[in-house]
Amino acid sequence: MTNLFRSRIRASLADENLQSALDANAERRIKVREDAFASLSDPQVLRDRAHAVRADVVEHLESYLEQFTTHAQENGMLVHHATDAEQAIRFVLEIAFQHGAKLIAKSKTMVSEEIGLNHALEKQGLEVIETDLGEYIVQLRGEPPSHIITPAVHLRRQDVGRLFQEKLGLPYTEDISIMTNAARRTLRRVFLNADIGISGVNFGVAETGTLCVVTNEGNGRMVTTVPRVHIALMGIERMVPTMDDLSLMLSLLPRSATGQKLSVYTSLLNSPRRSQDPDGPQERHVILVDNGRRDVHDSGLREILYCIRCGACLNACPVFREIGGHAYVNLLGKSSPYPGPMGSVVSPALFGQLEYGHLARASSLCGACREACPVDIDLPKLLLRVRTGIQTHQVESNTKPNAPIPLAFGLKIFTLAATSPWRFAVAQRLAGLFGSFATFFSKGDPWLRLPDFSGWGFSKDFPRPAVRSFRDRYLKQARSFHGASDQIAMPGKAQATRPEITGTISSQARKGIEDFASELKALGGNFISCELDEVAQKILEILRVREIDQLMVWETPYLPAGLLEQLAEAGILVSHPTTESLETNSLVRAGLTGASAGIAESGSLLLLGGPGRPLTASLLPNVHIALLWEKDLFEDLSQVLQREDVKQAPASVLITGPSRTADIEMALTIGVHGPGELVVICIKSG
């Protein structure tokens, strides 16, 4: 390890506030992750499937990139291929200058951290504002994120209170809800006035050219919907082949990252705003960033390209939980964009073994990172490869062992045996026979003991090698138990089958409604079931209790016939938002939309954008009222994502509860950039 790295580690260990914050984060993240995965019938089967999908994408990366690019361009998106950080930055600057941009609103994107985008844009006179609450906090402090999911995990509420007092003029407070509301008010002006919105991409779907962006606070929806230009930064490896594969990844990513069945907002972006659409950007750009990924693809570290950036390995790692993300620095003391176990492989792979290779030594190799990984990446193996000097342009290491000659010779012999299954099996049998022979003549004493001067005594004696391998013994025992000689399935080889689409759950409507209502209420949403002729009265009751007399609404074809007229007769002012009226409509406190589908297993709603269906009606107001027909309830996510209208809409969103954050001391706060209230009125289907 470098001296700078060691000094950062010592400083982190001595920081009591940091230790407390890291402990709280890890304990909560691990607990909610365990609870979320408990709702899956067979998580390991899903992990195996996800691993296979990611392996297939990386193996055939160029083919999937070509397919994605073709479909995205057919949909009207502008696709740029950036070979390195410099070219990616140049693309962003060219787009900004073309549109005379001055203010840029950003949602969380690790690729932008990787390429140093903010600093480069600011050097050119552009104002760049991070809009994720945690990212906004660390930007105000002039710091990089300390965690890829919870950027301000290292801070206490007192730190944020003092920061907001200094930077925002907010009277000092330790009330997290007050601080969150202050950030909401400040950033709302940024969203409405930004010339360009920049986001990351969680997944790109090759078969449709769809961008999938996952957020909880609503800022991701804001920057991809409100500004007239949207730029999406995407690592070239972040592909899935089909919408079915996207469903699989979305069943694992939120559970691993934040312990949710689905994040609050899952945006599916297919195109820019079309001629009849009420909102959305006029241009949608996708910058596909290589920046060393193709070199990693051809190296012994290629498996790290399977990573879906969930952050689960950081929370599980006993080293990260003690030192935090800011301790991971290169030789010159610059923070690594990617910390923790995955970062200790990604950073050396992308940015160089010489500068970042030492990070791999900040690991106990306990395997907790692999156990937590939703796509089953063998991180301990990759960490060892980084330690041995494997770089992105070589599969094998030429580094000479730093060991005495006898030990180095022994390691070479062991390597020769261990790198071939049949050689290892033969060596194990010979060692076992030698051990039995030696034990017989030593009359039961340890068969091999290192000299006393080595520091290893009787407690460190080598055990006698087994004559037969564990695999052989396992198979013999299994055959004996099952009575079958060659039909035993080895662990980890279970063949997963993809769920078939069975349509809606009309035959089990009551159970589906109960499940949906239960999930929605657990998320903090409200559920109301009523007949069609009761809908207007239910909406009026909701508005009157909250003293609201104005509604931002969808147009009549997507709401029950006569409903808007009934509301207007009752004194409610209805408005139809457009891009040109966003400033005015941002003051409206309630929005009314339809819903194309509901998902029983997660309490989620599907809203499709397009003519007459402004997505801002479900985003800008503080109260979102959604109308869902019982007949449109589905059992699970995969059924909904297979719908043709999802693939054809310019943009759509899955909404799972009201907006939320836990970026300050892991304290859950409802209502950030999206609505703080979600009310679903479920209309009985007769």
N, C-alpha and C positions, 0 to 999 in steps of 0.2 A: 504493500500500500504506500501511497505517496504521503509526504509529511502534511500537505494541505488537507488531504482526505482524513488522515488521523486526527488532525487538530479539529476539523469539523465534527468528527465523531465524539471526541472528548467534550467539546462545547455542548453538543446535543445531550449527552448523558448527564451533564451538570445542570441542565436547564429544567428546573422543577415544573414550570408551567408547561413546557413542551412535553415532558414525560406524562403529565396528567392528561393533556389533550390527546396524545397518541394512544394512551390506554383507553380513554373513553371512546375514541373512534373505533379502535380495533374490536373492543368488546361488543359494541353495538352492531357494527357491520357484520361480524361473524355470527352473532345471534340471529339477526334478521335474515341473513343469507340461509342459515340452517332452516329457519322456519319456512322460508319461501320454497326451498327445494323439497321440503317435506310434503308439499302439495302435489308433487310429481309422482306418478306411480313407479317409474324406474329411471331415475336421473342418469345412471351410468349408461343406459342404452342411448339416451339423448346425447350424452357426452361423446360416446363412440361415433354416433351419426355426425355430430358437429365436427369432430376431428376429421372424419372422412371427407366431409364437404370442404373444409378448409384445405386439406391436403390436395384434393382434386383441383381447387381453384389455383393454388400455388403451382401445382404441376403443369397446368394448362393455362397459365396466367395470360400469355399473349393472345390466345384465342378468346378468352373471356373479355379481355380489354377491348379487342376489336368488336366483339358482339355488343358490349355495353355502349361503346362510342357510336356505333351505327344507329342503335335504337334511340339513344339520347339525342343525337342530331336529327333524326327523323321526327322526334317529338318537339323540336324547335329550340333545344338547348345548344349553347355554344361550348364546344369541348376543346380544351387546350392540354397539350401533353408537355409537362415540364421535366426535363432531365435532371435538374438539380435545384437547389434552393434559390440561386441567383435568377434562374429563368422563371421560376414560380413567382418570385417577387416582381420581376419585370412584367409578367402578365397582369398582375393586380394593378400595378402602377399605370400601365397602358390603358386599362379599362377605366381607372379613376380619372385619368387626364382626358380621355375621350368624353366623359360626362361632366367634366368640370367639378368633380367631387371635392368637398371640403371636410365633411363629417362622415365617418365610417363607424357603424355599429357592428360589433362582433359578438357572436356567441362562442361557446367553448369549442376550440379546435386545437388538438395537440399538434397537428401538422404545422400550424402557424407558429407555435412555440418552437418546433423543431427547426424551422427555416429562419427564425428571427424576424417575422413579418412586421410586428408592431414598430420596432425600432427603425426598420427600413422605411416604412411609410411616414413615420414622424420626421425623419430626416428630410423628407421631401415636402414638408409643410402640411401634411394631412393630420387631422385630429382623429385618433382611434380610441374608441371607448369599449372596454369589455363590459358585457351586460349580464353575464352569469354573476350572481351575487358574490360567490367566493372569488372568482376571477377579478371582479370589480374591486373587491377589498384589497387583494394583493397588488393590483395595478396602482391603487392609491398609495400603497406603501412602497412602491418601486421594487417589488419582489417578484420572482417567478413563482408559479404554483408549487406547492409542496406535496401535492397528491393529484393524480390524474382525474379523480372523481370529486374529491373534496379539497379544492385548492387552498383554502384557508384553515386546514385542519390543525395547524400549529398555533393558532391564535385563540385566546380566551375572549369572552364577551367584553371584558374591561379594555382589552386592546382595541377592539372594534369601536367601542364607545368613544375612546379618546381619539381614534382616527376620524370618525365622523364629526366629532366636535371640531377638530382642526380643519378638515377638508370641506365639510358640507355646512358648517355653521350650526349644526344640531346641538342643542343643549346636552351636556353629558348625561348619558343614561346607560343602564345595564339591561334595559328591557329589550329583548331581542325583537319582539314584534314592532316596537317603535323604530328600531334601526332598520328593519326590513321595509317598513312603509316609507321611510325617508329615502331609501335606495330606489324603491318603486317610483316615487314621485320624480326623483332626479332623472332616472333612466327612461321614464315615459317620454320626456321631452326629446331625449336622444333618439328613440325609436321613430317618433313622428317627424323629426327633422333630418334624419340621416339620408345621405345621398346614396349610400351603398350599404348593404348588409352582407357580412361575411360569416359563414358557418363552416363547421366541419361536416363530415359525412360518416355515419356509423356503418352503413352498408350501401353498395350500389348493386342493383339487380340487373344482371346481364341480359336476361330474356326480354326485359321491358324498358331498360334505360332509366329505371326509377332510382331516385335518391331517397334514402331513409335517414331521417335525423331524429334522434331521441333526446328529449329533455324533460325536466320536471317543472321548471319555473315558468315556462312560456316564452322566455327570451329567444329560444331557437325558432319558435313560430313567428315571433315578431320580426326578426331580421330576415327571414325567408319570405315574408308576406308583405310587410309595410313599405320598405324602401323600393324605389323604382328599379333598382338593379340588385341582383343577388349573385354573389360569388361563393361557390362551394369548393373547399379545399379537400382533396381526397387522396389518400395514399393508394397507389395502384393495386395493392393487395387486398383492399377492403371490398372485395366482390363476393356475391353469392350468385349461383347460377340461375335460380328460379325464385318465384314468390313463395313456393313451398319451403325452400331452404331458408328464406328470410323469416318465415314463421318459426322455424326451428331455432334460429339464432335469437329471435326476440323472446323465445321462451326461456333462454338461458342468460342473455346479457343483463336484463334488469334484475333478475334474481341474484346474479353474482355481484353486480355493481352496488345496488341499493336495497336489495331484499324485497323488491316489488315483482308482482306477477307481470305487470307491464308498467313502463314509465307513464307519467301523466299524459305526455304528448308524444305520439309517434307520428311524425309527419312523413307522408309519401308524396314526393315531388316529381311530377312527370314532365312538366313543361313550364314556360313562362306564361304570363297572362295572355289569353286569347281575346279576340275582338269583342266578344260578348260577355267576358268575365268581369265581375264587379270589382275584384281586387287581385292582388298578386303582382310580382315584378314584371316590368316590360321586357327585361332581359334576365335570363338565368344562365350563368357561366359555370362550367365545371372545370377545375384545374386538376388534372391527374398528375400527382407528384411521384416521381421515381426517387430521386435523391439517395441513391445507393441501394434501393430495394432489389434491383435486378442483379447486382453483385452478390447480395445476400442470398438470393435465389440459387445462385450457382456455388454456394459454399456449404460447409458443414453446419452452418447456423440457420439454414433455411426454415427450419421448423418454427422459428420465432415469428415468421411472417403469418403464422396461423392466428396470432394474438388478436383479440377483438377489443382490447383496451377496456376491460371491465374493472380493473384495479383490485380484483379479489386476492391476487398473489401478494399485493402490498399489505393488505390487512392481515393475511395469514402469516407473513414472514416475521419471525422473532427478531430479526435484525432491524428491519424497517420500523417495527413497532417500538424500537428503542432510540433510533437515531433520526427518523423522519426524512422527508424528501430532500430538504435543503443540504443535507450532509453529503449527498451524492454529487461530487464535483470532479472535474477533469484535472489534468496535471497543473493547469494554471489557476485552478480555483473557480472556474466557471461551472454553474449548476448544470447538471444533466437534465435535458427536457423530460427524460423518462427515468424515474427513480425505481427503487425496489428490485425484486428479482427479475421482472421482465425488462426493466430499464438497464439492468446490469448485463443483459445480453443485447438488447436493441441498440444501446448507445455505442458499445464497441463495434457492433456490426455495421452501423450506419456512419459513424463519425470517426472510427479508427481505433484499432487495438492499442496503439501507443498512448493515445490520450485518455482512453476510457477503460482499458482492459483491467485496471486494478479494481474496478467496481465489483467484479465477479468474486473477489475475495471477501466481500462483505456478505457472506452467506454461510449458514451452518450446514447447508446441504441436507437438511432434515427431511425434505420432500413435502413440507406443508404447502408450498407454492403449487406443486403439481396436483396435489389433492384438491386444492381450491379452484384450479383452472377449469373453466366450463368447457374448453375444447381439448383438454387433456394433453397440453404441451409438456414434454419432458424437460422442464426447466433445470433440474439438477444436472442432467446430462449436458445441456447447453452451457450452463455455468462452468462446468468442468472443461468443456472445449475452449471457452474463452480463457480460462486459467492456463491452459496448455499452449495458448498462442495461436489458435486457429483464427484466421482472419477471413474477411469476406471473399477474398480472391483465391483461397486455397482450402482444399478439403482436408488435407492432413497437415499437421504442424511439423515444422522443421526445427523447433526450439529444442536445444539440448537440455536434458534433465539437470537441475541444480542439486546434485546429490553425489555422495562418495562413489567411487568407481564400482565397488562390489554391489552397492545398492542399485546403482544405475544399470549394471549388468543384470541383476535380478529382476528389475522392472521390465527390461527388454524381453527377458524370457517369459515373464508373466504376460506381457502384452502380446507376444507371439501366440501364447496359448489362449488368452482370453478373447482374441479377435476372431476366433474360429470356433463354432459350436462343437465340431467333432474333435478338434485339438483340445479344447477345454474339457470335454467329457473324458477323453483318454487320460489327460493329465490328472484329473480328479480321481479316476480309478487307480492310477499308479500311486498317487499321494496317499490314498486311503489304504492300499495294500502295504505301503512302506510304513504308514502310521501303525497299522496293526502289528507288523513285524517288530517295530521299534518298541511298542508298548509291551509286547510279550517278553522281550529280553531285558527291559528296564523294570520288570516286575511291577507294573502299574504306575510308575512315576511318569510325570509329564514327558511326552515323547520329544518335545523340543522346547528349550527354554533359552531366551537370550541372555547374554552375559550380564552380571550384576552392574557393571559400569554403564550399561545402556540406560539404566533408570527403570527398566522393566523387570519386575520381580515375579514371584509366583502368581500374583493376581492377574498378570498379563500373559500367562502362558498361552501358547497356541493350542487350540482344541485339536483333537485328532480328526483329520479329514474323514468325511464319510466315504465309504467305498462306493456307494450308489448315490446318484444325484437326487436332489429333492424331487425333480420332475419324474424320475423313474419310480421313486417311492410313492409319489402322489398318484400316478397312473395305476400302479399295482393295487393301492388301497381303494381307489375309485372303481376299478374293474371288479374287485372283490365285493364291493358294496352294491354295485348296480347289476352285477352279473352280465356285463357286456365287455368284450375284449377290446374293441376298437371304436366304440361309439361315444367315448367320453369327450365332452366339449371343454376345451381349456378355458380358464377364466379370461374375461376380456374379449372373447371372440363371439359374443352373442350377436346374431344378425338382426338388425333393427328393420322394421317395416314402416313405411310411411303411412300415416293415417289416411283413410279414404274419405272423400267428401260424401256425406250422407244427407246433405240438405239441411233445412231448418229442423227445429226440434218440436214441431207442432204436435206430434203425438205425445210429447212429454212437456207440453207448454207450462203446466203449473209448476213443475219442478224447476224448469228453466227460469221462470219468472222469479221464483223464490231464491234461486242461486244468484241471479243478477242483482236482486234487491239487497241480499245479504252482503255481497261483495261491494256494492256501491256504498252502502251505509258504513261498512268498515273503513272505506276510504274517506269518509267525511261528507259524502254526497247525500242528497235527499231523494227519496223514491215515493212517487204518488201513482196509484193505479186508479183509473176511472173510465167511465163510458165516454164515447165521443161527444155526446151532448153536454158533458160536464167540464170539458176542457177549458172553455172560456172562463167559467166561474173559478176554476182552480188557479188559473193564471192571475186573475184579478185579486184573489186572496193573497197570493204570493206578493204581488206588487203593493197592495195596500198595507200589509204588515210592515213592509220596508219603506213605505211612503215614497213610492216611485210612480211617476205618471208618464214616463216616456220609455219606449221600447225600440231597440234596433232589431230589425226583423228580416227574415227571408221573405221572398216573394210568394204570392198566393199559390202557385202550382205546387209548392213543396210544403205547404201547411194545409190543415183541414179546410175545406171550402167554407167560406163565410166567417172564419175565425177572426181575421183582421178587422172586418166590419163590426163584429160584436165588440171587440176591444175598443175600437174608435168610438162607438156609440156610448161606451162606458166612460169616455173621457181620457182614454190613453192615446198619446201622440205616438204614432208609429213612423219610423224612418228606415230607408233602405240605404245602407252605407255603400259608398264607392271609394275608390282611391282618392278622388278629389275632395271628399267630404270627411276624411279621417280625423282631421283636427277637431271638427265640430262633433263628430260622433264619439270621439274619445271621452267626451263628458257625459255621455249617456250611461246610466248605471246598470241597465239590464238589457240582455240580448235574448231573442227568441229564435230558435232554429228547429229544423227537423233533425232526424237521424236516419241514416240508411240502414243501419244494423246495430244490434246490441250483442255483446259477447258475454254469455252467462258465466263462464269460468273466471272472468276477471272484472266483471262489472264495467266493461268498456263500451263506448259508443263509437260508431263510424260516421263521420261527417264527410261528404263529398263536396268539393268546391265546384264552381262552374256558374253558368248563367243563373241568376236568381238565388244563388246560395253563397253569399259572401262569408268567407271563413272568419273575417274580422268580427262578425256578430257573436262568435263564440270565444273571442279572444280579448277584445278591448274592454267590454263592460265588466263590472265586478261580480254581477250575478248572471249566470248562464242558465236559461230554461230550455230544455231539449224535449221534443216530442218524439216518442218511440212507440211504434205499433207492436203489439205482442207477436204478431206473425213474423216480424223481422228479427226475432231473437235467434241467435245461433249458439251452438254449444261451445265452440272454441275458435281461436284466432285463425287457424289454417283454413277453415271454411270461408271466413270473411275475405282473406287475402286472395282467394282464388276467384273472386267475383270479377267479371269483365269490366264493370263500371269503376272499380278501383284502379284498373290498369289504364282506363281511358280518361279519367278526370284529370284536369291540369294539376290539381293538388288535392289531397285528402288528409284527414287526420284521425287518429284513434285517440279518444279522450278517456282517461281513466282517473276520474275524481277531479277535485279542484286543484289548482296549481299549488305547489309546495316547495319548500327548501329546508335543508338541514345544514347549511353551510356555516352557521355560527354555533360552535360548541355542540354540534349534532342535535340541536334542539329543533324539533319539527315545528315549522311555521307555515300555516295555511294562507294562501293568497300572496302571490308575488307579482309577476308580470301578467299572468293570466287571471281569470276569475277566481275569487276566493270562495264562491258558492256555486255549486252545480246542483240543479234540480231536474230530475228526469220524470216527466209525466208519461206513464206507460198507458197507452190507449187499448182497451180491450177489443179483441178482434171479432166480437160477435159470437 
